[in-house]
Amino acid sequence: MEYIRFGNTGMKVSRLCLGTMTYGKPTERWPWALTEEQGRPFIQKALELGINFFDSADMYSLGASEEVLGRALRDFARRDEVVIATKVFHAMSPAPNDRGLSRKHIMSSVDGSLRRLQTDYIDLYQIHRWDYETPVEETMEALHDIVKAGKVRYIGASSMYSWQFAKALFTSDLHGWTRFVSMQPHYNLLYREEEREMIPLCRDQKIAIIPWSPLARGLLTGKRSKERNETIRARTDEFGKMLYAADSDFDIVDRLSEIAVQRGLPDAQVALAWMLGKPAITAPIIGASKPGHLEDAVAALSVKLTPEEITRLEELYVPHRVLGHG
């Protein structure tokens, strides 16, 4: 495993982060989620492979993902040796204050995540989306206060517009509050709009970049096509269907498969190698739900694409409307 400095901090993380949205319990919204018994072996295997970075969110299976991750890390790892990330924003109940980025919700939510994760502190606490109803000053001061209280080590953000992220950074600097150290954007071979503004902004500000969905909800594994959706998740993931539906997306999937065949490698390894070769990327957030997923991802660290292969992968890209901020 390779390790890398996390943005402008002194913390080191593995070049791959295990996302735990897949683990928790099946629900109407998450019918494809694995049970705790099914998910624990993947967390254990990730640790054995040297992955020390784990990402969750309070809303994944309405807290069950954090509970599974917390119990597994308690049983399989030493707390100081792992980096735990989780997120806040989405509704956790029908109650009007149990959502968003108000001071009230952040203060309640961080305590809930600490309890479910069975830990005294969260290494990286991220805002899951931008809150249009709460002043950014209220959000940033609340995040600063939970850092100073020792509940959180670092704060980060996820999908939003570049102007919003810049506004949050400016607000923190203006008041001397804790700054965001990371951005978790939607970024992969099929969706590269973040290359226009967000990634250059992050590079300029020395912000760690930890993309979600680096394999485009499984499309970049070569196991799915426009006509063939074999997994439960592929059939029921309406959000994923909205993200990847353009004909050009599937042209890129076909091109990826061509290069993978020429290399004698799985499609997923080539797609991850493309991303890992981008100097701005800190650690893609990968999912794992079947045997071999983690081993394939780690093997991608050793794959170096040629400039010609990179050009072939990128030349079919067609600009997209903004996707993934909702």
C-alpha positions in Angstrom: 0.0 0.0 0.0 1.1 3.6 -0.7 0.4 6.4 1.7 0.1 10.1 1.0 -0.1 13.4 2.9 -3.7 14.5 3.3 -3.7 17.9 1.5 -1.9 20.5 3.5 -2.2 18.6 6.8 0.4 16.3 8.4 -1.9 13.3 8.4 -1.1 10.4 6.1 -3.8 8.2 4.4 -3.7 5.2 2.1 -4.0 6.0 -1.6 -7.3 4.2 -1.5 -10.2 4.9 0.8 -12.9 2.3 1.5 -16.3 3.8 1.3 -18.9 2.1 3.5 -22.2 3.1 2.0 -22.6 -0.6 0.9 -22.5 -1.8 4.5 -25.4 -1.4 7.0 -28.8 -3.0 6.4 -31.1 -3.3 3.4 -33.9 -0.7 3.4 -36.4 0.6 0.9 -33.9 3.2 -0.1 -30.8 0.9 0.1 -32.1 -2.5 -1.0 -28.6 -3.5 -2.2 -26.9 -2.7 1.1 -25.1 -5.7 2.7 -25.8 -6.8 6.2 -23.2 -6.4 9.0 -22.3 -10.1 8.7 -21.7 -9.7 5.0 -19.9 -6.3 5.2 -17.4 -6.9 8.1 -15.1 -9.2 6.1 -14.5 -6.4 3.5 -13.5 -4.0 6.3 -11.1 -6.6 7.7 -9.7 -7.4 4.3 -9.1 -3.7 3.6 -7.1 -3.4 6.8 -5.1 -6.5 5.9 -4.3 -4.8 2.5 -3.0 -1.7 4.2 -6.0 0.6 3.7 -6.2 2.9 6.8 -8.8 5.3 5.5 -12.6 4.7 5.8 -15.5 6.9 4.7 -19.1 6.8 5.9 -22.0 9.2 6.4 -24.7 9.4 9.0 -27.4 9.0 6.4 -26.1 5.7 5.0 -28.7 3.1 6.0 -29.8 5.8 8.5 -26.8 5.3 10.7 -26.3 1.6 10.3 -23.2 2.0 8.1 -21.5 4.0 10.9 -22.5 1.3 13.4 -21.0 -1.5 11.3 -17.8 0.4 10.6 -17.4 1.4 14.3 -17.8 -2.2 15.5 -15.5 -3.6 12.8 -12.7 -1.2 13.5 -13.0 -1.7 17.2 -12.6 -5.5 16.6 -9.9 -5.4 13.8 -7.8 -2.3 14.3 -6.3 0.1 16.8 -8.1 3.4 16.8 -5.0 5.6 16.3 -3.9 3.6 13.3 -7.0 4.3 11.2 -8.6 7.5 9.7 -12.3 7.6 10.1 -14.3 10.0 7.9 -18.1 10.6 8.0 -20.5 13.2 6.8 -23.5 15.4 7.9 -26.3 17.1 6.0 -29.0 14.8 4.8 -32.3 14.2 6.7 -32.1 11.5 9.4 -35.8 11.7 10.3 -38.9 13.7 9.3 -38.2 16.3 12.0 -37.5 19.8 10.6 -34.3 20.3 12.4 -32.9 16.8 11.8 -31.2 17.8 8.5 -29.0 20.5 7.0 -26.0 22.4 8.3 -27.5 24.5 11.1 -25.5 24.8 14.3 -28.3 22.8 16.0 -28.1 19.9 13.6 -24.3 19.8 13.4 -24.0 19.7 17.2 -26.5 16.9 17.5 -25.3 15.0 14.5 -21.6 14.8 15.5 -22.6 13.3 18.8 -24.8 10.8 17.1 -21.9 9.8 14.7 -19.5 9.5 17.6 -21.9 7.2 19.4 -22.5 5.0 16.4 -18.8 4.8 15.5 -17.9 4.0 19.1 -15.1 6.5 19.1 -14.1 9.6 21.0 -13.2 11.6 17.9 -13.8 11.7 14.1 -10.7 12.3 12.0 -12.5 13.9 9.1 -16.0 15.4 9.4 -17.5 16.5 6.1 -20.5 18.5 5.0 -22.3 16.2 2.6 -23.8 18.9 0.5 -24.2 22.7 0.5 -27.1 24.1 2.7 -28.9 26.9 0.9 -31.0 27.7 4.0 -28.2 28.2 6.5 -25.7 31.1 6.6 -22.3 29.8 5.8 -21.0 31.7 8.9 -23.2 29.6 11.1 -22.0 26.4 9.6 -18.3 27.2 9.6 -18.4 28.4 13.2 -20.2 25.3 14.4 -17.6 23.1 12.6 -14.8 25.2 14.1 -16.3 24.7 17.6 -16.5 20.9 17.3 -12.9 20.8 16.3 -11.9 22.9 19.3 -14.0 20.7 21.5 -11.9 17.7 20.4 -14.7 15.8 18.7 -13.3 16.3 15.2 -9.7 16.5 14.0 -10.2 17.9 10.5 -13.2 19.1 8.4 -14.0 18.6 4.8 -16.7 19.1 2.2 -18.3 17.2 -0.6 -20.0 18.0 -3.9 -20.8 21.7 -4.4 -20.0 24.5 -6.8 -16.5 26.0 -6.8 -17.8 29.4 -5.8 -19.5 27.9 -2.7 -16.3 26.1 -1.6 -14.3 29.3 -2.1 -16.8 31.2 -0.1 -16.5 28.7 2.8 -12.7 28.9 2.7 -12.8 32.7 2.7 -15.3 32.8 5.6 -13.0 30.6 7.7 -10.0 32.7 6.9 -11.8 35.9 7.6 -12.8 34.8 11.1 -9.8 32.6 12.0 -11.9 29.5 12.1 -10.9 26.0 11.1 -10.5 25.5 7.4 -11.7 22.7 5.1 -8.8 20.5 4.3 -10.5 18.2 1.8 -13.1 18.0 -1.0 -15.0 14.9 -2.0 -16.2 15.5 -5.5 -18.0 13.5 -8.1 -15.2 12.6 -10.5 -14.4 9.7 -12.8 -13.8 8.9 -16.5 -17.5 9.5 -17.3 -17.8 12.7 -15.4 -14.9 15.2 -15.5 -16.6 18.5 -15.0 -14.6 19.1 -11.8 -11.5 19.5 -13.9 -12.8 23.0 -15.0 -12.8 24.8 -11.6 -13.0 22.6 -8.5 -9.8 20.6 -9.0 -7.7 23.7 -9.9 -9.1 25.5 -6.9 -8.2 22.6 -4.7 -4.7 22.4 -6.1 -4.2 26.1 -5.5 -5.4 25.9 -1.9 -3.6 22.5 -1.2 -6.9 20.8 -0.5 -7.0 16.9 -0.5 -9.2 15.5 -3.2 -11.0 12.2 -2.5 -13.5 11.5 -5.3 -16.6 9.5 -4.8 -17.8 7.0 -7.4 -14.4 6.6 -9.2 -15.9 3.5 -11.0 -19.1 5.3 -11.9 -21.5 3.2 -9.9 -19.9 0.0 -11.4 -20.1 1.1 -15.0 -16.3 1.3 -15.3 -15.9 -2.3 -14.1 -17.0 -3.7 -17.5 -19.7 -5.8 -15.9 -22.6 -3.5 -16.9 -23.8 -1.9 -20.1 -26.7 0.3 -21.2 -28.8 -2.8 -21.8 -27.5 -5.1 -19.1 -27.9 -4.2 -15.4 -27.4 -7.4 -13.5 -27.0 -6.3 -9.9 -29.7 -5.3 -7.5 -28.1 -1.9 -7.1 -27.9 -1.4 -10.9 -31.6 -2.1 -11.2 -32.7 0.0 -8.2 -30.2 2.8 -8.1 -32.3 5.7 -9.6 -29.6 8.2 -8.6 -27.0 6.3 -10.5 -29.3 6.0 -13.6 -29.6 9.8 -13.6 -25.8 10.2 -13.4 -24.8 8.0 -16.3 -27.2 7.7 -19.2 -25.6 9.6 -22.1 -24.5 7.6 -25.2 -21.0 9.1 -24.9 -20.7 7.5 -21.4 -21.1 4.1 -22.9 -18.7 4.9 -25.7 -16.0 5.6 -23.0 -16.9 2.3 -21.3 -16.3 0.5 -24.5 -13.0 2.2 -25.1 -12.0 1.4 -21.5 -12.7 -2.3 -22.2 -10.6 -2.2 -25.3 -7.6 -0.9 -23.4 -8.1 -3.3 -20.6 -8.2 -6.3 -23.0 -5.0 -5.0 -24.6 -3.3 -4.8 -21.2 -4.8 -8.1 -19.9 -6.2 -6.3 -16.9 -9.7 -5.9 -15.4 -11.5 -2.7 -16.6 -11.7 -1.5 -13.0 -7.9 -1.5 -12.6 -7.5 0.6 -15.7 -10.1 3.1 -14.7 -8.6 3.5 -11.2 -5.1 3.7 -12.7 -6.3 6.6 -14.8 -7.5 8.4 -11.7 -4.5 7.6 -9.5 -2.3 9.0 -12.2 -3.8 12.4 -11.8 -1.4 14.4 -9.5 -4.3 16.3 -7.9 -6.0 13.1 -6.6 -5.3 12.1 -3.0 -7.4 8.9 -2.5 -10.4 7.7 -4.6 -13.2 6.3 -2.4 -13.8 2.8 -3.6 -16.6 0.4 -2.8 -16.4 -3.4 -2.3 -19.2 -5.8 -2.2 -17.8 -8.9 -3.9 -14.7 -11.1 -3.5 -11.8 -9.6 -5.4 -13.0 -6.0 -5.5 -10.4 -4.8 -2.9 -7.6 -6.8 -4.4 -8.3 -5.4 -7.9 -8.4 -1.9 -6.5 -5.0 -2.3 -4.7 -3.5 -3.8 -7.8 -4.4 -0.6 -9.7 -1.7 1.2 -7.7 0.9 -0.7 -9.7 -0.6 0.1 -13.2 0.9 3.0 -15.0 -0.9 4.1 -18.2 1.0 5.5 -21.2 0.2 9.0 -22.5 -1.3 7.4 -25.6 -3.7 5.2 -23.4 -4.7 8.2 -21.4 -5.5 10.2 -24.6 -7.6 7.3 -25.9 -9.5 7.1 -22.6 -10.1 10.9 -22.5 -10.7 11.9 -26.1 -14.4 10.6 -26.2 -15.5 12.7 -23.3 -18.5 15.0 -23.9 -19.3 17.9 -21.5 -22.1 17.2 -19.0 -24.5 19.3 -17.1 -23.6 19.5 -13.4 -24.4 16.1 -11.8 -24.1 14.9 -8.2 -24.7 18.1 -6.2 -28.2 17.1 -5.1 
